[in-house]
Amino acid sequence: MSARRGYGGKTVYGARVGILMLDTKWPRPPGDTGNALTWPFPVLYKVIPGASARVVIHEQGKGLGQAFLDGAAELVKEGADGITTTGGFLAIFQEQLAAHVKVPVASSSLLQIPLVQKLLPPGKRVGVLSVHGDRITPEHWKAVGAPLDTPVMGTEGGREFTRVLLEDEIEMDYAKAEQDILEAGEKLLKQHPEVGALVLETHNMGPYSRALNNLLRIPVYDVYTFVRWFQSGLEPRDFGHPGSSTLPVWRER
């Protein structure tokens, strides 16, 4: 009989994904990265002090790089096998984070763009919805391997969603926020009928993905689709030994 052994070196076990949190007060319903009920698996959180949405979006996280690196290292030390974030604009820290913590890093939902593009038929393109479309810079696109002319539409012209996030308000009208996102999606497809799938930049748009899909009738990829895939590689499903009715030897990690 094989020995049953445990392997240590961490503080917390069973939570493979560590999430770097912006320092915010706005509501985070299920579907948002920052709501622990979103995930069908345990996660670890680390809030980065001073990392407001406004600083990350308007100033590209200026002055926060070391704080994110330190936070990611703490998550890995505590038990995370991979790191993600609660902000799509944090793509600009992708290479720095991966080099610093030396584990897989999924900084931004935008990293899905190249893969989703490969899935589409000829003549179709990936479009992006963002909390502030005109703040996505060439540096962001390059960080995720996306074309610089990727069609993008922001919700900054709406009534609720962008304002609540940028002003860090403590109340949000979910119906109005959803309407902002749906209108941005409709506008994007009207301007770019070649868009055949959406990637949602903002890691707070997950609660509205199904409504977008129902309205636009195209695939929608958000931070939930991304991090579920990411986590499945960090902890592959255990199907047991092929051809055997016995389970594999249990191993703690």
C-alpha positions in Angstrom: 0.0 0.0 0.0 1.4 3.4 -0.9 2.3 5.8 1.9 0.0 8.7 2.7 2.1 11.8 2.9 1.5 15.5 3.2 3.7 18.3 1.8 3.9 21.6 3.6 5.4 25.0 3.0 2.3 27.1 3.1 -0.1 28.6 5.7 -3.5 28.0 4.0 -4.4 24.9 1.9 -7.1 24.3 -0.6 -7.3 27.9 -2.0 -5.3 27.8 -5.2 -6.2 31.3 -6.5 -5.1 34.5 -4.8 -6.9 37.7 -5.7 -5.4 41.2 -5.4 -8.2 43.5 -4.4 -8.6 47.2 -5.2 -9.2 49.3 -2.1 -12.9 50.1 -2.6 -16.3 50.5 -0.9 -18.8 50.0 -3.8 -21.2 47.1 -3.7 -19.9 43.8 -5.2 -22.8 41.4 -6.0 -22.2 37.7 -6.9 -20.4 37.6 -10.2 -18.0 40.4 -9.2 -14.4 39.2 -8.6 -14.5 40.7 -5.1 -17.6 38.7 -3.9 -16.4 35.3 -2.5 -19.7 33.8 -3.4 -18.8 34.2 -7.1 -16.4 31.3 -7.0 -17.2 27.6 -7.0 -13.8 27.1 -5.2 -12.0 28.7 -2.3 -10.0 31.8 -2.9 -7.6 34.1 -1.0 -7.9 37.9 -1.0 -5.4 40.7 -0.4 -6.5 44.3 -0.4 -3.9 46.8 -1.7 -4.2 50.0 0.3 -4.7 53.1 -1.8 -5.5 51.2 -5.0 -8.6 53.1 -6.0 -10.3 52.6 -9.3 -9.5 56.1 -10.2 -5.8 55.7 -9.7 -5.7 52.4 -11.5 -7.8 53.6 -14.5 -6.8 57.3 -14.8 -3.2 57.0 -13.6 -2.4 53.5 -14.8 -1.7 52.5 -11.2 1.1 55.0 -10.8 3.0 54.5 -7.6 1.2 51.2 -6.8 3.5 48.8 -8.5 5.5 47.7 -5.5 2.3 47.4 -3.4 0.8 45.0 -5.9 4.1 43.0 -6.1 4.3 42.8 -2.3 0.6 41.8 -2.0 1.0 39.0 -4.6 4.1 37.7 -2.8 2.1 37.5 0.4 -0.7 35.6 -1.3 1.7 33.1 -2.6 3.4 32.7 0.8 0.0 32.2 2.4 -1.0 29.4 -0.1 -2.0 30.7 -3.5 -0.6 28.8 -6.5 -1.7 31.5 -9.0 -2.7 35.2 -8.8 -5.5 37.2 -10.4 -6.9 40.7 -9.6 -10.1 42.7 -9.4 -9.2 45.1 -12.2 -8.9 44.6 -15.9 -6.6 47.7 -16.2 -4.1 45.9 -14.0 -2.9 44.1 -17.2 -0.1 46.7 -17.2 1.5 44.8 -14.2 1.2 41.3 -15.8 4.9 40.8 -16.6 6.1 42.4 -13.4 3.8 40.3 -11.2 4.6 37.0 -13.0 8.4 37.7 -12.7 8.1 38.7 -9.1 6.0 35.8 -7.7 7.2 33.1 -10.1 3.7 31.5 -10.3 1.1 31.9 -13.0 -0.6 35.3 -13.1 -3.9 36.1 -14.7 -4.0 39.8 -14.1 -6.7 40.9 -16.5 -9.8 39.4 -18.3 -8.4 41.1 -21.4 -5.8 38.3 -21.6 -8.6 36.2 -23.1 -8.7 38.3 -26.3 -6.1 36.3 -28.4 -7.7 33.0 -27.6 -11.3 34.1 -28.2 -10.2 35.6 -31.6 -8.9 32.2 -32.6 -12.3 30.7 -31.9 -14.1 33.1 -34.3 -14.9 32.5 -38.0 -13.2 34.6 -40.6 -14.3 38.2 -40.7 -15.3 38.3 -37.1 -13.5 40.1 -34.3 -13.4 40.3 -30.5 -14.9 43.5 -29.1 -14.3 44.8 -25.6 -16.6 46.5 -23.1 -14.9 48.6 -20.4 -15.7 50.8 -17.5 -13.8 53.6 -19.3 -13.1 52.7 -22.9 -10.9 55.7 -23.8 -8.5 54.9 -20.9 -7.3 51.6 -22.4 -3.8 52.5 -23.8 -1.5 50.8 -26.3 0.4 49.6 -23.3 -2.7 47.7 -22.0 -3.3 46.1 -25.4 0.4 45.1 -25.8 0.4 43.6 -22.3 -2.4 41.2 -23.2 -1.3 40.5 -26.8 -4.4 42.2 -28.3 -4.5 44.3 -31.5 -4.1 48.0 -31.0 -7.3 48.6 -33.0 -9.5 46.2 -30.9 -13.0 47.6 -31.0 -13.9 48.9 -27.5 -16.8 50.7 -25.9 -17.0 52.1 -22.4 -19.8 52.8 -20.0 -18.5 56.2 -19.0 -21.4 57.8 -20.9 -24.0 56.0 -18.8 -25.8 57.0 -15.7 -24.6 54.6 -13.0 -21.9 52.0 -13.5 -18.8 54.0 -14.2 -19.7 56.8 -11.8 -20.2 54.5 -8.8 -16.8 52.7 -9.5 -14.8 55.9 -10.1 -16.3 57.8 -7.2 -16.2 54.7 -4.9 -19.8 55.2 -3.9 -21.4 52.9 -1.4 -24.7 52.4 -3.3 -25.4 51.1 -6.8 -28.7 50.8 -8.6 -28.1 47.4 -10.3 -30.9 47.9 -12.9 -29.4 51.2 -14.0 -25.9 49.7 -14.0 -27.1 46.9 -16.2 -28.7 49.3 -18.6 -25.5 51.2 -19.0 -23.7 48.0 -19.9 -26.4 46.8 -22.3 -26.5 50.1 -24.0 -22.7 50.1 -24.4 -22.9 46.6 -25.9 -25.6 47.6 -28.4 -23.6 50.7 -29.4 -20.4 48.7 -29.9 -22.2 46.2 -32.2 -23.8 49.0 -34.1 -20.5 50.7 -34.8 -18.6 47.4 -35.3 -21.0 44.8 -36.8 -17.9 42.6 -37.4 -17.7 41.9 -33.6 -18.5 38.2 -33.0 -17.7 37.9 -29.3 -17.2 40.2 -26.3 -14.5 40.2 -23.7 -15.5 42.3 -20.6 -12.5 44.3 -19.4 -14.0 45.2 -16.1 -13.9 42.6 -13.4 -17.1 44.0 -12.0 -19.2 43.2 -15.1 -19.6 39.5 -14.5 -23.1 39.9 -13.0 -24.3 41.3 -16.3 -22.8 38.8 -18.7 -25.9 36.7 -19.1 -28.1 39.8 -19.9 -25.6 40.9 -22.5 -25.6 37.4 -24.1 -29.4 37.3 -24.1 -29.6 40.8 -25.8 -26.7 40.6 -28.3 -26.8 36.8 -29.0 -23.0 36.5 -29.1 -20.5 34.8 -26.7 -19.5 36.8 -23.7 -16.2 36.2 -21.9 -15.6 37.8 -18.5 -13.4 37.5 -15.5 -15.5 34.5 -14.3 -14.9 32.5 -17.4 -11.2 33.4 -17.2 -10.5 32.6 -13.6 -12.5 29.3 -13.7 -10.3 28.2 -16.6 -7.2 29.5 -14.8 -8.0 27.6 -11.6 -8.8 24.4 -13.4 -5.2 24.2 -14.5 -3.9 25.0 -11.0 -6.1 22.1 -9.6 -7.1 19.7 -12.4 -10.1 17.5 -11.8 -9.2 14.1 -10.3 -11.0 11.4 -12.3 -9.3 8.5 -10.5 -7.1 5.8 -12.1 -8.3 4.8 -15.5 -9.6 1.2 -15.5 -9.8 1.1 -11.7 -12.6 1.5 -9.3 -10.3 2.7 -6.6 -9.5 6.4 -6.1 -5.9 7.6 -6.4 -3.8 7.9 -3.3 -4.8 11.0 -1.4 -2.1 13.7 -1.3 -2.3 16.9 0.6 -0.8 20.0 -1.0 
